Amino acid sequence: MPPIEIFLADEAATIEFGEDLALALKAGDCLALSGDLGAGKSTLARAFLRAMADDETLDVPSPTFTLVQAYDLRIPVAHFDLYRLADVSELDELGLDEALSDGICLVEWPEKALAGLPKDRLTLAFSHDGDGRTVRLSGNAAALERIARSLAIRAFLNHNDIAAARRRHLSGDASARAYERIEMADAPTKLLMDAARHKPGPILQDGKYYQQLAHIAEDVIPFVAVGAVLRRKGLHAPDIYAADLDAGILLIENLGSDGILDADGKPVADRYLESARLLAHLHATPPERDISVAGDFIHHIPDFDRTAMKIETQLLIDWFLPWKRGEPASETERADYASIWDGLIDLLQSSEKNLLLRDYHSPNIIWRQDRTGTDRIGIIDFQDAMIGPTAYDVASLTQDARVTIEPDLSAALLDGYIAARHAQGGFDEATFLRDWHLMSAQRNCKLVGIWVRLMQRDGKPGYMKHMPRTFSYLNVALQHPALAPLRDWCIKAGIIVTESPD
């Protein structure tokens, strides 16, 4: 990637650029700050650290005499000043390599020890340009791409008359999406969704890659479309204030930070019950399938079809089983597993189907205390919505992947949903309960593979803490008579031990 050059007109522009960098760099990045005295290196470093800390008052002393100052922030940062360095060998004593192993290094006066700095470092060179400064970023291509993305977001904000907004990291998730808080003087805080278009993966089947087979959203258009559908149904999805659909950048409503868990991370029963009632409301009317977005473009909500269901359940075979046993599944095991799922999916021909939000559980449900009824529920993360069995989202809520739902609460949620559906009339409870078990099994077979994939492929081992809960939920799903073939296969494969149903 070619170097990036920008002009910084004054100190305010330098501070803003430092904040933009704080949203782009990640652990392992080494940023060498090169320039004369008074060029702006310390101003930029201070802005970077305060943005990373989300603390405008953070004390950032010069490391001129200590040579290094460490900060335990969202990402650890070590701020080096090598002006007084006597010999490059002293870098080892300062702990540069250790700091880069799990954090970011900012290095002023890198010229004093170029031979000791990482070869894949970034260099930010300052030069005087009239009353301002020109900065030139060069080096590590991957980091330059992240910085270019951050600068594109800044340009998006400026284009939409949100200049001088303060950007702060909010969160990332198991996908490639990231979120920022956008703060402006005398205006409510908004959120920015950073969701660049998915890069195609390896071809797996029928000339398609995983996202296509599983109907995973590849850009922000489905989020825009499905959000509009939810709002038309009287539900609260975030309003969209500005959008660059091609770039995958959305400025959206901030629904708040209160969720359906208490301060200790435990489920709040009333909030979960209201979330279940919302699903009953959603399922009371037929789904929309073709939604107009951005003029003449039509987003078609796909079916949760056989291919999507099976490519997800295959994650158990492809990722979990080899991790657990230390060897891949045999061809016989793979064939039997696929055949069992074909039979289970055949049962869904008689299922009730509607809009399926796909990840309707605690991380994606916002509680709005000042509202009433289902309007107290704010819904986010629905871009992967499909048309499928109504039981799927009910299973997702009553068996929350991120928090343990005790059997009594799970039963209460099911009872609440079923009662609301009976009140609407024409509800087939027996078929729904069969589908609840089947969709629970499908979802949990997917999740056990995802947790391992996140650990092994994506370097996110924290999700493995959910594995015991996921198997507990799967155990419940396998107790329905319709799931007996899958239960027997799991026992034979040695991945679950379950008692026979009563």
Residue, then its C-alpha position, 0 to 999 in steps of 0.5 A: m500500500p502506498p504511503i498516506e500523506i495528510f496536512l495538519a493545519d494546527e494543533a486541533a487537527t493534530i489532536e484529531f489525527g491522533e484520535d483517529l489513529a487510536l481507532a486504527l492501531k492494534a496490539g503488535d503495531c509499532l509507530a515510529l514518530s519522526g520529526d524535528l523538535g516542535a513538529g507535533k510528535s508529543t501532541l499527537a502521542r498525548a492525543f492518541l493516549r487520551a483517546m485510547a484511555d477515553d479520558e481527556t484528563l489523562d496525565v501523559p508525562s514526557p518519557t524523555f528521562t524515563l525513556v519509556q512510560a507504560y499505560d494499561l489501557r483498552i490496548p496496552v500502550a508503551h510510549f518510548d522517547l529515545y532521544r537520550l538512548a546511548d546505544v541500541s542495545e538498551l532497547d532490550e532493557l526497556g522491554l520493546d519486544e515485550a510491549l509489542s507482544d500484547g500492546i502498541c508502541l509509540v516511539e519518538w526519536p526512532e532515528k536513535a535506534l532504527a536497527g533495533l525497531p521492528k522491520d514492519r513498523l509504521t513510520l509517521a514523519f512530520s515536516h513543517d508546511g507553512d503554519g501547519r504540518t504535513v505528515r507522511l505514514s509509511g511502512n506496514a501495509a496492514a496497519l496502513e489499510r486500517i489507518a486509511r479506513s479510519l481516515a475514511i470514517r473521519a471524511f464520512l463524518n465531515h461530509n455529513d456535517i459532523a466535523a470535529a466530532r469526538r470518536r471513541h471505540l465502543s465495541g467489536d464482536a465476533s464478526a469484523r464489525a466495529y462500533e464507535r461512539i460519536e460525540m458532539a457538543d450539544a447533541p445526543t451521542k450517536l453510534l457509528m457502524d464500521a462494516a466494510r464489505h466481507k472479503p470472499g472466502p474459499i469456495l466450499q460448495d456450488g461455487k460459493y463461499y461460507q457467507q453465501l451458503a449461510h446467508i451471512a450479510e456481506d455489506v450493510i444493505p441488509f441492516v438498513a433493509v431489515g431495520a426498516v421492516l422492524r420499524r414498520k412493524g412497530l418495533h424499535a431498530p436504530d434510526i439511520y442518520a447517514a449512510d455510505l452503503d458502498a463503504g459500509i459506514l452507518l451513523i445510527e441511533n444510540l439506543g442506550s447501554d442498558g441491556i437485559l442482564d443485571a449488574d452481575g451479568k444475570p438475566v433480568a426475568d421481566r426483561y427477558l419476558e418482554s423480549a419473548r412477547l416481542l417475538a410473539h408480536l413479530h410473528a403475528t403478521p406475515p413477513e416482508r421479503d423484498i425491501s426497497v433500499a436506496g432507490d431502486f435496489i431491492h434487498h431480498i430476505p433469503d430463506f433459512d434453507r437446507t444449505a444454510m442449516k447444514i453449512e452451519t451444523q457442519l461447524l461441529i464436524d469441521w472445527f469442534l470434533p477435531w479439536k476435542r478428539g485430536e483427529p478429524a471425523s471419519e467419512t462415515e461419521r460425516a455421512d451419517y451426520a449429514s444424513i441425520w440433518d437431512g432428515l431433521i430438516d425434512l421435518l421443518q416442511s410443516s413449520e410455521k415460518n416468519l422473519l428470523l432475526r438470527d442472533y436475538h439474545s442478550p448482547n443484541i437486546i437493549w432495555r429502554q426503561d422509559r418506554t412501555g410494552t415492546d417499545r422497551i426493547g431495542i433490537i440491534d444486530f439483525q443484518d443476517a435475518m432470514i425467513g425461517p422457523t419462528a422457533y429459531d429466535v425463541a430458542s436463541l432467547t430462551q437458551d442465550a448463548r452468552v449467559t445461563i438461562e436456568p430451566d425455570l426461566s427458560a420454561a417461563l419464557l416459552d410459556g409466555y411466548i406460547a400464551a401470546r401466540h395462542a391469544q392471536g389464534g391458530f397456533d400449533e403448539a406441538t409443532f412449535l415445540r418440536d421445532w424449538h428443540l430442532m432449532s436449538a440443536q441446529r443453533n448449538c451444533k453451530l455454536v460449538g464449532i464457532w467457539v473453536r473457530l474463533m479461538q483457532r482461526d481468529g485468535k479470540p479464545g475468550y469465547m471458549k468459556h461459553m462451551p459448557r453452557t452450549f453443550s448443556y443447552l444441546n443436551v436439552a434439545l436432544q431430549h425430544p423424540a424427533l432428535a433421537p437420531l442426532r442424540d445417538w450420533c453424538i453419544k457414539a461420536g463421544i462428544i456428548v453423554t446424555e441420558s435417555p428422555d423420560 
